[in-house]
Amino acid sequence: MTILPPELQQAVWSLGALIRVRADGDATGGTLAVLEHQGERGYGSPVHRHGADEETFLVLEGELLVEVDGQSFTAGPGAAAVLPRLLPHAFVVTSPQARFLTIHTPAGFDRFALAAGTPVTAGAPAQPPARPPALPPPDPVALAVMARRYGIEILGPPLAPPAR
């Protein structure tokens, strides 16, 4: 059994959002990783696919547009989206703010998130701004190269939220 108090959980700024690794592969024997995402409208991922892990989204607050294998779905509070490995997918926050979990089985995505993000320092705000100050958007080519090292293939640009 493992109990991970918040002070032992790592957090990073990534793609303009705050990502907290609530349970990493080390704590779960590699079986799964749980990440909490907090972001504002427009936070999302590039179109990508995972070679080794299944990804499940659990929306706690707000709304996401999730695109899976070319089909779009809206996911609001309480929704779960289960994405099998190898299917191209992406998401974007469409509400003013959203908070959701991603669960990866097996673990591995947690290592990518920590490597690709900028570590949150002690005393950092609990609610992220739209983009943390002084953090430019990641270089898409460098992000794709890094993702490949973690079994993730980036296939296209991020989704844009629909016009209001």
Buried (B, 14 or more C-beta within 10 A) or exposed (E): EEEBEEEEBBBBBBBBBBBBBBBBBEBBEEEBBBBBBBBBBBBBBBBBBBEBBBBBBBBBEBBBBBBBEEEEEEBEBEBEBEBEBEEBBBBBBBBEBBBBBBBBBBBBBBBBBBEBBEEBEEEEEEEBEEBBEEEEEBEEEEBBEBBEEBBBBBEEEBBEBEEE
